[in-house]
Amino acid sequence: MAALSQANTFIVDVPTIRPHVLAMATLHAQSMAIVRLIDADGVEGIGEGTTIGGLSYGEESPESIKSAIDTYIIPILETCDLAQIGATMAKVARCVRGNHFAKCAIETALLDMAGKRLGIAVSELIGGGRVRDSLPVAWTLASGDTARDIAEGEEMLDRRRHRIFKLKIGKREVRDDVAHVGAICKALGDRASVRVDVNQNWSENQARIGMTMLHDVGCDLVEQPVAGDALGAMARLSKSQTVPLMADEALHGPRSALRIASANAASVFALKIAQSGGLFAAAQVAAIGAAAGIGLYGGTMLEGGVGTIASAHVFATLPELAWGTELFGPLLQTENILSEPLGYDDFSLAVPAGPGLGIAFDEDKLAFFRHDRSKSVIAAPLRHAAATGD
């Protein structure tokens, strides 16, 4: 039996390389809840729970993730054989409602431990193992300034780091947003694929107008233009518009995936391990999408290195990943808290082949960016300013 010996959760705040402008918030730093589990044999597993802009995006925040793990989940783990991941997570599910991000962080740590015990990569523990060793990675252009975004896109193309670009829109008037997107599409031309993410900020009527105009200027994909619970509107837009609609905030695990597929409410699924409730749940979402003929895209919650690589291990097992991934989270941060940088090269991210997640922390940097250290690195109000004032 792999009994829990030690558990530690804490939050790290790492500044971003530039303000990251979304419809609902502007990020100046990314806060990540880190979990470290050690069993009685000294095997450690690490996990991460990260949200976008704290509670401005969804119902969980790094602070709530840490609280849920410390108060409710760790006591459950103390009664379990951590080698039995399915049984352990089933018990957690019975005792803790919701809290998908917290559960994902724990499941990630358990899978990391299991892979290390067995000497195999996490991807080999999911869905029959990996089918690819690298993943195409998009970059989000989210400065809000057209000229700056074009220059950033050109730089990424020149460096062969990204040729898929997602633009964050929905904060301005629809026509102004479309003009911004159109200028970038024109500048980058056929050298890149340009997509947009509205983060639920349009009404159905705005989405109908906006999606038509976006198709005309060369946009390839529109992510979550309307509220995630507006399946009727999503279905009508999917039917009437040429540009594909991708479900993101509408997805919260396998059951929601089945509802969306049954309603024909999306052409593409944005797969996110945290939003789904864990790595196994994300794989189930992918299976539902694939069975329904829905395209798959590997999404991100702007996780740091741990969450990004956990996602990569899942996405590496998918036979079809037509829309690529956006696992660029660590590149948005000024510092890498891992002992070795992730392998971004030739428009792709390499999936580690070592045991477990195949990564380790840089202990000095981890300690420096801890939210609870004596002198805060970033003042809390600056971590994620509300959309009403950057």
Order of alpha helices (4+ residues) and beta strands (2+ residues): beta-beta-beta-alpha-alpha-alpha-alpha-beta-beta-alpha-beta-alpha-beta-alpha-beta-alpha-beta-alpha-beta-alpha-alpha-beta-alpha-beta-beta-alpha-alpha-beta
